[in-house]
Amino acid sequence: MAYSCAYFTRPPGTGGYGLAQAQFDKLELVCRKVGLRPGARLLDIGCGWGSLTLHAARHHGARVTAVTLAREQRDHVEARVKEEGPRPPGGGPPQPLPRPGARRGVRRGDHHRDGRARR
């Protein structure tokens, strides 16, 4: 289950169509809109419980870096990656998530309060 909205492409209850399928449809819509294809890279900041992370890797062959500050969510996503085994295109081991507190990419001080990037 994802925290965010769902995208209903059919009326609920039609042929067993429900919330889980609507959330799948939402993840699929997001991946299509950003043009994911095998080998594409996706940075999922605030990955939560990993729905988009796993969907993009499993169904689109994307190479996903998932970032979260919540240790429980990180552990949950890592366990799902190990269980379900999304792999980068061409094989290889699942990519581990960064540890909480690990500094990669944008730092807290890199943006003004209004959202503009500092120069």
C-alpha positions as CSV (number, residue, x, y, z in Angstrom):
1,M,0.0,0.0,0.0
2,A,1.1,3.5,-0.8
3,Y,0.4,6.6,1.4
4,S,-0.5,8.7,-1.5
5,C,-3.4,8.7,-3.9
6,A,-4.6,6.0,-6.3
7,Y,-5.5,6.3,-10.0
8,F,-8.7,4.5,-10.8
9,T,-8.9,3.6,-14.5
10,R,-12.1,1.6,-14.0
11,P,-15.0,1.7,-11.5
12,P,-14.1,0.1,-8.2
13,G,-15.3,-3.5,-7.9
14,T,-15.4,-4.0,-11.7
15,G,-14.0,-7.5,-12.2
16,G,-12.2,-7.4,-8.9
17,Y,-10.7,-4.0,-9.5
18,G,-9.9,-2.2,-6.3
19,L,-7.5,0.0,-4.4
20,A,-4.5,-2.2,-4.9
21,Q,-4.9,-2.3,-8.7
22,A,-5.6,1.5,-8.7
23,Q,-2.4,2.1,-6.8
24,F,-0.5,-0.1,-9.3
25,D,-2.1,2.0,-12.1
26,K,-0.9,5.2,-10.3
27,L,2.7,3.9,-10.1
28,E,2.5,2.8,-13.8
29,L,1.3,6.3,-14.8
30,V,4.1,8.0,-12.9
31,C,6.7,5.7,-14.5
32,R,5.3,6.3,-18.0
33,K,5.1,10.1,-17.5
34,V,8.8,10.3,-16.5
35,G,9.7,8.0,-19.4
36,L,11.3,5.1,-17.5
37,R,12.8,2.4,-19.6
38,P,15.4,-0.3,-18.9
39,G,18.6,1.1,-17.6
40,A,17.1,4.6,-16.8
41,R,18.0,6.0,-13.4
42,L,15.4,7.1,-10.8
43,L,16.2,8.8,-7.5
44,D,13.3,8.2,-5.1
45,I,13.7,10.7,-2.3
46,G,11.5,10.0,0.6
47,C,10.8,6.5,-0.8
48,G,8.6,5.6,2.2
49,W,7.8,1.9,2.1
50,G,9.3,1.4,-1.4
51,S,6.2,1.1,-3.6
52,L,7.6,3.3,-6.4
53,T,11.1,2.1,-5.9
54,L,10.2,-1.6,-6.4
55,H,7.7,-0.9,-9.2
56,A,10.1,1.1,-11.3
57,A,12.8,-1.5,-11.0
58,R,10.6,-4.6,-11.4
59,H,8.3,-3.4,-14.2
60,H,10.5,-0.9,-16.1
61,G,14.0,-2.1,-15.5
62,A,15.0,1.2,-13.9
63,R,18.1,1.5,-11.7
64,V,16.6,3.1,-8.6
65,T,18.3,4.8,-5.7
66,A,15.9,5.0,-2.8
67,V,16.5,7.5,0.0
68,T,14.7,7.7,3.4
69,L,15.5,9.1,6.8
70,A,13.4,6.5,8.5
71,R,15.4,3.5,9.6
72,E,12.3,1.2,9.8
73,Q,11.3,2.1,6.2
74,R,14.9,1.6,5.0
75,D,15.0,-1.9,6.6
76,H,11.6,-2.7,5.1
77,V,12.6,-1.7,1.6
78,E,15.9,-3.5,1.9
79,A,14.1,-6.7,3.0
80,R,11.6,-6.4,0.0
81,V,14.5,-6.0,-2.4
82,K,16.2,-9.1,-1.0
83,E,12.9,-11.1,-1.1
84,E,11.6,-10.0,-4.5
85,G,15.0,-9.5,-6.1
86,P,14.8,-6.5,-8.4
87,R,18.1,-6.3,-10.2
88,P,19.7,-3.7,-12.3
89,P,19.5,-4.4,-16.1
90,G,22.0,-7.1,-17.1
91,G,21.8,-8.8,-13.7
92,G,23.9,-8.2,-10.6
93,P,23.0,-7.9,-7.0
94,P,20.2,-5.7,-5.7
95,Q,21.5,-2.2,-4.9
96,P,21.5,-1.4,-1.1
97,L,19.9,1.7,0.2
98,P,22.1,4.4,1.8
99,R,22.1,4.3,5.6
100,P,20.2,7.1,7.4
101,G,22.3,10.1,8.0
102,A,24.5,9.3,5.0
103,R,25.1,12.5,3.1
104,R,24.7,12.1,-0.7
105,G,23.7,14.7,-3.2
106,V,21.8,17.7,-1.9
107,R,22.6,18.9,1.6
108,R,20.2,20.6,3.9
109,G,21.8,24.0,3.4
110,D,21.8,23.9,-0.4
111,H,18.3,25.5,-0.7
112,H,16.8,28.8,0.6
113,R,13.6,28.6,2.6
114,D,11.6,29.6,-0.5
115,G,12.9,26.5,-2.4
116,R,15.4,28.4,-4.7
117,A,18.8,26.7,-5.0
118,R,21.7,28.6,-3.5
119,R,24.4,29.7,-6.0
